[in-house]
Amino acid sequence: MSWLYFFAFFLITIDKRVITVYTVNIQLYIDFLERGEILRILIDNKSGIPIYEQIYNQIKTQIISGEICEDEALPSIRSLAKDLRISVITTKRAYDELEKDGFIYTVAGKGCFVAPKNVELLRENNLKLIEEHLTESLQLARSCNLSVGDLKDMLDVLNEEG
């Protein structure tokens, strides 16, 4: 079942010679029912994030959280593209990225399936993200003349709060 929400555009004639077009956020919200499970994908055309990346991020998040189980079939590339009303190439790119990163695997003639979770790979990816965020934090702290000790104190406070 697919739902398409268009807040699309309104045409207002102010003068016989002037037409004003107001565009509003267009979002696609799709529920896929595959083998009794639901895959939710929200596409936001105004976010500035490429559509393939939005699909990649949302499927990846659902795999990591366990919403989509190991060895569960994903919608076919063509089916997903049709339901989202996007190019097959866009969908294929998202699936290729997911496969490259070890989140899904493809069986010729059968489709794409959720790969068994590689805990070590997920941990390594998260450590890499943490390092990037800490590097940004250090650079910001230096621009404010904060010491590493000040950062440690801030981290301790945040840890106690959360």
C-alpha positions as CSV (number, residue, x, y, z in Angstrom):
1,M,0.0,0.0,0.0
2,S,1.5,3.3,-0.9
3,W,0.4,6.8,0.2
4,L,1.5,9.8,-1.6
5,Y,1.2,13.2,0.2
6,F,1.3,16.2,-2.1
7,F,1.1,19.6,-0.6
8,A,2.4,20.4,-4.1
9,F,1.6,23.7,-5.5
10,F,-1.2,26.3,-5.7
11,L,-1.8,28.5,-8.7
12,I,-3.1,32.0,-7.8
13,T,-4.0,34.5,-10.5
14,I,-3.3,38.0,-9.2
15,D,-3.5,39.7,-12.5
16,K,-4.4,38.2,-15.9
17,R,-0.8,38.5,-16.8
18,V,0.8,37.3,-13.5
19,I,0.5,33.8,-12.1
20,T,2.1,33.1,-8.7
21,V,3.1,29.6,-7.9
22,Y,3.6,28.6,-4.3
23,T,5.5,25.3,-3.9
24,V,5.3,23.5,-0.6
25,N,7.3,20.6,0.7
26,I,6.6,17.4,-1.3
27,Q,7.0,14.3,0.8
28,L,6.4,10.7,-0.2
29,Y,5.6,8.2,2.6
30,I,5.5,4.6,1.5
31,D,4.6,1.5,3.5
32,F,5.8,-1.6,1.9
33,L,4.3,-4.9,2.9
34,E,6.8,-7.6,2.2
35,R,6.3,-11.0,3.9
36,G,4.2,-9.3,6.6
37,E,6.9,-6.7,7.5
38,I,6.7,-3.0,7.0
39,L,9.5,-1.0,5.4
40,R,8.9,2.8,5.9
41,I,10.6,5.3,3.6
42,L,10.1,9.0,3.8
43,I,11.4,11.0,0.9
44,D,11.8,14.8,1.4
45,N,12.5,16.5,-1.9
46,K,13.4,19.8,-0.2
47,S,16.0,18.4,2.3
48,G,19.0,18.8,0.1
49,I,20.0,15.2,0.8
50,P,20.1,13.1,-2.4
51,I,17.2,10.7,-2.7
52,Y,19.4,7.6,-2.9
53,E,21.1,8.7,0.3
54,Q,17.8,9.2,2.1
55,I,16.8,5.7,1.1
56,Y,20.2,4.3,2.1
57,N,20.0,6.0,5.5
58,Q,16.5,4.9,6.3
59,I,16.9,1.3,5.3
60,K,20.3,1.2,7.2
61,T,18.7,2.6,10.3
62,Q,15.8,0.1,10.2
63,I,18.3,-2.8,9.7
64,I,20.5,-1.6,12.6
65,S,17.5,-1.1,14.9
66,G,16.2,-4.6,14.1
67,E,13.0,-3.4,12.5
68,I,14.0,-5.3,9.4
69,C,15.2,-8.8,10.3
70,E,18.2,-10.7,9.1
71,D,17.6,-12.6,5.7
72,E,14.3,-10.6,5.2
73,A,13.6,-9.8,1.6
74,L,13.6,-6.1,0.6
75,P,11.3,-4.8,-2.1
76,S,12.7,-5.3,-5.6
77,I,14.6,-2.3,-7.1
78,R,11.9,-1.8,-9.7
79,S,9.1,-2.1,-7.2
80,L,10.6,0.4,-4.8
81,A,11.3,2.8,-7.6
82,K,7.8,2.5,-8.9
83,D,6.2,3.0,-5.4
84,L,8.5,6.0,-4.6
85,R,8.0,7.4,-8.1
86,I,11.7,7.7,-8.7
87,S,14.2,6.4,-11.1
88,V,15.3,2.8,-11.0
89,I,18.9,4.1,-11.2
90,T,18.4,6.0,-7.9
91,T,17.0,2.9,-6.1
92,K,19.8,0.8,-7.5
93,R,22.4,3.2,-6.2
94,A,20.9,3.1,-2.7
95,Y,20.9,-0.8,-2.8
96,D,24.4,-0.9,-4.2
97,E,25.6,1.3,-1.3
98,L,23.9,-0.8,1.2
99,E,25.4,-4.0,-0.3
100,K,28.9,-2.4,-0.5
101,D,28.6,-1.5,3.2
102,G,27.5,-5.0,4.1
103,F,23.9,-4.3,5.1
104,I,22.3,-6.3,2.4
105,Y,23.2,-9.1,-0.1
106,T,21.8,-10.0,-3.5
107,V,20.8,-13.4,-4.7
108,A,20.6,-13.6,-8.5
109,G,17.0,-14.0,-9.6
110,K,15.6,-13.7,-6.1
111,G,16.3,-10.2,-5.0
112,C,18.0,-8.3,-2.1
113,F,18.0,-9.5,1.5
114,V,19.1,-8.1,4.8
115,A,22.6,-9.4,5.6
116,P,23.5,-10.9,9.0
117,K,24.7,-8.1,11.3
118,N,28.4,-7.8,11.4
119,V,28.8,-6.3,14.9
120,E,32.4,-5.6,14.5
121,L,31.8,-3.7,11.2
122,L,29.0,-1.6,12.9
123,R,31.3,-0.9,15.8
124,E,34.1,0.2,13.5
125,N,31.7,2.5,11.6
126,N,30.4,4.0,14.8
127,L,34.0,4.6,16.2
128,K,34.8,6.4,12.9
129,L,31.8,8.7,13.3
130,I,32.7,9.4,16.9
131,E,36.3,10.3,15.9
132,E,34.9,12.7,13.3
133,H,32.6,14.4,15.8
134,L,35.3,14.6,18.4
135,T,37.7,16.2,15.9
136,E,35.0,18.8,15.0
137,S,34.5,19.4,18.8
138,L,38.2,19.9,19.3
139,Q,38.4,22.4,16.5
140,L,35.4,24.3,17.8
141,A,36.8,24.2,21.4
142,R,40.2,25.6,20.2
143,S,38.3,28.4,18.5
144,C,36.7,29.3,21.8
145,N,40.0,28.8,23.8
146,L,38.6,25.8,25.7
147,S,41.1,23.3,27.0
148,V,40.8,19.5,26.7
149,G,40.1,19.5,30.4
150,D,37.1,21.8,29.9
151,L,35.8,19.4,27.2
152,K,36.2,16.4,29.5
153,D,34.2,18.3,32.2
154,M,31.5,19.0,29.6
155,L,31.4,15.3,28.6
156,D,31.2,14.3,32.2
157,V,28.2,16.6,32.8
158,L,26.5,15.3,29.6
159,N,27.1,11.7,30.7
160,E,25.5,12.4,34.1
161,E,22.5,14.0,32.5
162,G,21.8,11.4,30.0
